Amino acid sequence: MLNFSGRARRAEYWWFMLWIVLASVAASFAAIQYLAANPEFAAQWQTVQQTGRANPAFTEEIRYYIGYLFAANLVLFWLPQLAVTIRRLHDTNRSGAWWFIQLVPLIGPIWLFVLMCLPGTHGNNRFGPDSAPDRKRAPPAHPAFAGELTGEDRDRAEVARRAAAKDYYKRHVLPSIQNA
């Protein structure tokens, strides 16, 4: 839960974030239900709404609850979220210092979101072994960037290339010759 070293796959990060959202909603709902069921708290709250001023004892009680909620949030949500975010950054071969990019106004949180969506590096990197050793490499965007094919792969590619050329000839070249 508080492991800041190693790597975290995208699935690990996003499932954890979903858990945090669901747990936060459940905890908020439980806190509201608890406070609403307390008749003394409800009466004080109604007085605050009517008069616009709070009793000092009521203010202290609110601070008490907020302090516990802050501590629980820090331990149960924020620290584990920080740990999994840093491990996710490690998976993309970036240091945990990239977490601070979200402090840049406007663009920072978007940039961090994009970094969390990027695939991890293939193979080992400076932060540890591949978090998804079974993942397949994406094909290159253009054949010029593909490596040299050998054996059966080269034969299959040649057959596919010849079939594509033959199909192109039948569809585009032959009809123009016959119409002439």
URHU-V55451 format. One record per backbone hydrogen bond with DSSP energy under -1.0 kcal/mol. CO is the residue of the C=O (numbers start at 1). NH is the residue of the N-H. If there is no record, write none. Layout:
co = <CO	CO>
nh = <NH	NH>
This chain:
co = <9	10	11	12	13	14	15	16	17	18	19	20	21	22	23	24	25	26	27	28	29	30	31	32	33	38	39	40	41	42	43	44	45	46	47	48	55	56	57	58	59	60	61	62	63	64	65	66	67	68	69	70	71	72	73	73	74	77	78	79	80	81	82	83	84	85	86	87	87	88	89	90	91	95	96	97	98	99	100	101	104	105	107	108	109	110	111	112	113	114	125	128	132	142	143	150	151	152	153	154	155	156	157	158	159	160	161	162	163	164	165	166	167	168	169	173	174	175>
nh = <13	14	15	16	17	18	19	20	21	22	23	24	25	26	27	28	29	30	31	32	33	34	35	36	37	42	43	44	45	46	47	48	49	50	51	52	59	60	61	62	63	64	65	66	67	68	69	70	71	72	73	74	75	76	77	78	79	81	82	83	84	85	86	87	88	89	90	8	91	92	94	93	121	98	99	100	101	102	103	104	108	107	111	112	113	114	115	116	117	118	128	125	135	145	146	153	155	156	157	158	159	160	161	162	163	164	165	166	167	168	169	170	171	172	174	177	178	179>
